[in-house]
């Protein structure tokens, strides 16, 4: 969080089950309610319409589940981050659970600017809503390697444009520990990103397969700096910085 004089923290939370159909604004309202129930001393912006200093990371598409969602917020007074996990989880809707919390260094870069890579597990279906066999998923992986470009139509703010999503794909492979078979997908977020649905559309067109998105789980988000890849709770944690200074 930029320009803060308070006490910034970062939360990691999950989103599973029926709550996957809840949009970003409703998730934000759920956390606002949880903060109030937990009686946290939130810091507010200045001006005519003060707002809690809360900022979320990269948006998760409606219908997707996640092991790794993040938000930053600021308190007026210091609190032990570990003590916030249980009461906040208890105050959130079923399917949203806080799984970690850290104090941040002052002026930590915003999540949306920092995250450079996101990982997913995909279980695409065929047009008859049947699970696809490993052989078909392997064809999708091969299509990524065999095609120099993977064009798809993106819609952003009501505007359509055809883009090549292949440069956004870092890795695509069959999961080694899954039965039935699923895909593991890593996508870059900078300088531009793509949604899993768009990647599947491009791969399906390249492989000649009609795909339904099926289950999508965001499994991780990463911040990459100076050749190191870090989970967002680690990247700007105050304790990590203090330990580094002490050594």
Secondary structure, DSSP 8 states (H G I E B T S, - for coil): -TT--SEEEEEEEEE-GGGGGS-HHHHHHHHHHHHHHTT--B-B--SSS--B-EEE-S---TT-EEEEEEEEEEESS---GGGHHHHHHHHS-TTEEEEEEEEB-TT---HHHHEEEEEEEEEEE-TTS-B--HHHHHHHHHHHHH-S--EEEEEETTEEEEEE-GGGEEEEEE-TT-SS--EEEEEE-SS----HHHHHHHHHHHHT---EEEEEEEEEEEEEETTEEEEHHHHTBHHHHHHHHH-
